[in-house]
Amino acid sequence: MRFRPHSTLTFPPELRLWVLPRHQLQPPLPLRLWPAARRQLAALLLLLVAACDLLPTGVPRPHEARLLAGNHQTAAAGAELILPLTVEVLDKGEQPVRGVQVSWTVSAGGGALQSSAVETDADGRAQARWILGPEPGENRAVARVSGLPDVEFWAMAQETPGFVTAVYLVPADRSVRQEYLESIENAMVHLRAWYQDAMGNQTTFRLSEPAVEVVESSEPVEWFQSWRYGWPGEQWAIIFNAEGEARRHLGWQPAERVLLVFVDAPRLCGQQSAAAFATTAVVDGTHLRLMATGELINPCHGEEPFEGDPCQAVGVAGHELGHLFRLGHSCHRYGGPHCRRSIMDSGYGIYPNSILLEEERLELAAGIFFSPEEPLTMPSYCGAR
């Protein structure tokens, strides 16, 4: 019996399919293709392969979910982390995939994620804010994309025992002034609210009770302004003497307590007006007077007062407070286009319009001083009423 080409096929002769008895199929017949037909077949195969990497909607099929940001953060128990958890979903060609649902769950620590499911944006990214659990310890969260391995995040919730005490240090030849005391109290309220707003996660520092301690020294103003030590350091006289006098009166302090000392002794020309040591910062009488009365005296150009901005003095106090929280000078430590606006650089001069850099927010969140608080209201004025 003789077999002929299948009559319904219209391929070129080289592509005709012959129907043969089973015993005649060995060995396989070579398939010879014209060059044009080979190119068409290769294109068809590529289309079939590409179609396998597309979802029914035509969206590229997710191939990988990557951890992009937010891992390994530390904050107070119960606080929201500074950086959101971020994943990136890519296709086989490592291009971002839009519209993929990412589900978020807490796997350890008892915290909460503010979103349970989010779709990826045009950059293939999805984010979730994470509030840590109420107890110190490890916290874990998972981002999940259907059909892909889970992406795990880790964070540490810690105790935050640190607190701040403001000290109003009064020399022997000065008296306690109510407007000075009120200006210090208001400055601390102002700074707590400012730091909470700048942090962006409702955390701020705690104050001791009472928030301001009044210390009346037995030494006069001239004593605070004098340098009585052998090594050069006259510019540090006010700072060094005020720090020592406050410590002498208040006695031993626990490591988690830091002191912000306002001394009613103005610096002399060439002396530092504010600085911080390890656990004590000092602001001199020039800034205290500005904060309380709005008058500023430049010791290098006579004693005639001129009008100043009390908020600048509060900004100086906030800058030194940042040093007590272990922050350095922004542009020196981090740089970047916005470092000058930080309160930890020259930005204290534009307080309360200064900022905290993201790196500084992360440092504060990982320290022992910042914990969650109810939303605070910043006073409409700096210093005393």
N, C-alpha and C positions, 0 to 999 in steps of 0.2 A: 504494500500500500504506500502511496506516495503522498507526502504532506506538503502543503503549500503555505505561503505566508498568510497570516490572518488578514482577511480581506478588508476589515473595518479600520485598520490602522493606516495612517497616512504619513508616518515618519519617513525620512529619507531611507534609501536601501540599507545604509550602514546601521540604522537603528531598528530595522524590522525584527519582530519577534517570531521565531519559528516554533511551531508546536511539534515536539518530537516525542516518540515513545520513551518511557523511562529508561530502557536499556541503552538508548542512544545518547543519554545526557552525560556520559563519561567518555573522555575528559571534558571539562567545561569549554564551551566555545569562546574564543576571544571576542571581546566587544570593541569594535573599532569605531571611533567617532571622528567626524569632521572637526577641525579646530573651532569653527563657530559653534557647533553643538556642544563641544567640551566647555566653552565659556558659558553657554546658557545653563548647562547642568551645574557648573560650579556656582553660578549666581543663585540658582534655585536652592542648592544646599545651604548657602550662606543665609538666605532668607529663612529657611527652616530653622537653622541654629539660632538666629536672632530672635525668631518668634518664641523660642523656648525661654528667653530671658525677659519676656514681657508678660505683665499681668493681663487678664482679660480686658482691663480698661485701657490698655496701651501704655501704662506707666512701667518704666523699667523695674524689673524684679529686684528687691533688696538682696544684696549679697553679703553685706557686713554691717554690723552696728559697732561703732567705736566710741569709747569713752573720750570725750573732748575736754571737759573742764568740771571742776567742783569736787574732785576726789581729795581725800586726805586733809580735811579741814578739822579745826578744833574750835569749840565755842562752849559757852556756859550751858549747863544742862537746861533744857527747855527753851533755848534760844534758836532763832532762825540763823542758818549759815549765811555768811556774807555772799558767797558765790552760788548761783543756781547750779544744779546738776545738769550737765549738758551731754547729749549723745549726738552722734552724726551717723546717718544711714547712707550707705553708698551702694551703687550697683557694681556689676562685675568689672566695669571699666574704671572703678573708683570715682565715679561721678555722683553728686548728691541726688538723692531720690526724694521728691516732694510728695506729701500726702500720705505718708506711711504712719499708721497708728503705733505709738509707743506707749505701753502701759507701765505705770510706776507703782511699786509696792515697797513698804518697809519690811525688812526681813529680820531685823534685830534692833533692840534698844527701845522700842515702844514710842518712837516719834511719829511724825505725820508729814505726809507730802501734800502740798496744796493743790496738786492735780493728780488724778488717778490715770488719765489717758490724755495724750497730746499728739496731734499730727505734726509731722515734720514740715518745716517751712521750705522756701525756695532754695535755701542752702543745705537742705537735708538735715536740719538740726531740730531737736526737741529739748525743752527745758522743763525743770520742775524745781520749786522752792522746797527746802527741807527744814523742818523744825525738829530739833533733836528731842530725844526722850527726857523725862523729868529727872532721871537719876544719872549720876556720873557713870561713865563706862563707854564701851564700844557701841556704835550704831552702824547699821548696814541697810542699804537700800538697793533695789534692783530695777533696772530698765529692761523691758522685754519687748522684742519685736517677733511676731509670729514666724516660726521657721528658722530663727537665728539663735545663736547662743546668748544667754543673758549677759548683761553688762552690770557689774557690781560696783557699788560705791561704798566707801568706808569713811566714818567720821568719829571723832572722840568728843563726848560730852564730859565736861569737867566741873569741879567745884570752883567757885570764884569768891574766895574769902576776903579779897582786898577791899579796902575802903580809904577814903580821903578825909583828913581833918584840916580845916582851915584855921590858921592861928593869927590873931591880931596881937602883935608884939609892940608894947608901949614902953618907950624909954622913960627913965626916972624923971626927966625934966619935961615930959609931956603928960597930958591927961587923956583918959579915955574919951573919945569923941563919938557921940551917938551916930552922926552921919557917916563916920568911917566904918563903924561896926555894921551899920545897915548896908553900906556899899559892898562890903565883903560878903555878907549874907546873900545879897541879891546877885552878886557876881557868881557865886557858887550855883544858885538856882539857874541862872542864865547858862552857865557852862554845862550843867547836866543836860538841860534841854537841847543845847546846841550839839553836844556830842551825840545824843540820841538821834537827832535828825541827820547828822553827818554819817552816822553808822548805817542807817537805813534798815536796821533789823530790830528796832525798839530796845536796844541794849544801851546802857550807860553806866557810869560809875556810881558807887554808893557813898554817901556821906556818913560820918560818925554822928553820934548824938551826945552833946550838941554839935551842930555843924561847924560852929566857930568857937574856938577857945580863946579867951582873953588872957594874955600873959603880961603882967606888969613887971618890967625889969628894974633892977637896982642900978643899972648903968645908964648914963646920959647919952644924948645923941652923939656927942663928940667921941665917946668911946666906940660906938658902932662904926664911925667914919674913920677911925684910926687903925693903922697897921702896926702891930707890935711884935712882929716875928722876923727872924733873921733873913730868911730867903725872900727874894723879890716877889711881890704879889700885892702891891698897894691897890691895884685895880679891883681886887677881890675883897676889900675890907668889909664893906657892908654885908656882902653875901656870907663870908666866912664867920663874921661875928654874930650875925643874926641866927644863922644855923646853929651855932654852938650854944647861944643863949636859949633858944627855944628847946633844944634837947636837954639842957641843964634843968630847966623848969619842969618839963613834962616827963623826964625820966626815961627809963627803958621803954622802947616801943617794939611791938611785934613786927616781924618782917612784912606782914601783909598790910600794915598801916603806913601811909605816906603823909607827909606834912607839907602844906602850902602856906608859907609864912609871909604875912604882910607886915613889914616893920615901918613904924612911923619915924623913920630917919632917912632923909634924902641923901642920895649919893653926892659926893664931891665931883668936881670936874675930873674926868679921866677914869672914874670908877665905874664898874659894872652896875647896872640898875636892876638886873634880874638874871638869875641863873639857877641851875638845879644840880644837886649832888645825887647820890644813889637813891635816897629815900626822902630827901628834903629839898624843896625849892623855895627861893626867896624872891619877893618882889619889894622894891624899896619904896620909901615915902613919896618920891616924885610921882610914881604911878598910883600910889594909894590916894594922894591928893587929887590927881586928875580923875580918878574913878569916883571920888566922893563929891567933888566940887566942880569938875569941868575946867579947872585951872591947871596949867602946866608951867613948871619952872625949869629953865635950862641953866644948870649950875655953871656952865662955861660962859654964859653971856648975861651975867647979872641975876638978881633975884626977883626982878619984876615979872609977875605972872602974866601969862597970855592964855587966850581961850584955846581949849583942846577938846578932843573927842573922848569921853569916858569909855566908849566901846573899845578904843584902841588899848586902853589899860587892861580891860577885861581880856582882850585878845592876847596880851602879853602873859597874863596869868594862865590862860588856856594853853599857850605854847609851853610854858614851864611845866604845867601839869602833864602835858604830853610826854615830856622827858621822864617824869616820874613813872609813866606807864611804859617806859622803855622804848619810846620812839626817838629816832634821830632826826637830823635836819634833812628835809625832803629831797632837795636838789643834790645834796652831797651823797645821800644813800641810794636814791632811786633815779633821780633825773626825770626826764620826760617833759613834754610841752606845758604841763599844768602844775609843775612842782612849786613854782613861785606863789601860786594861789593857796597852797596848803598852809594851815595854821602852824605847821612845823617848819615853815620857811618864812619868807617875808609876808605871807598871807595874814599873819596876825594883825598887820596894820589895816586890813580891810574887814576885820571882824565886825559883825557876824556873817559877812559874805565870804569868809574863807571856806576852804574845803578840806577833806581828808582824802588822800590818794587811796586807791584800792588796796595797795600793799600795806598801807598804814591801818586800814580797816581790818585787814586779815590779821595783822599783828595784835591789834587790840582785842579782837575776838578770841585769839589764842592765849591771851594773858589771864591774869587772875582778878582783874578789876571790873570787867564789864559783864553785866547780867541783865536779863529781861526786866523791864519796868513797864508800868502802865504809861500810855502816851503823856508826855509832859508838855506844858505850855510855856513857851519862852516869853519872859517879860518884854514889854514893848520898849523898855528903857534899859540902859546899862548904868551900873553904879547906884547911888542913892536916889531917892525920889527928889 
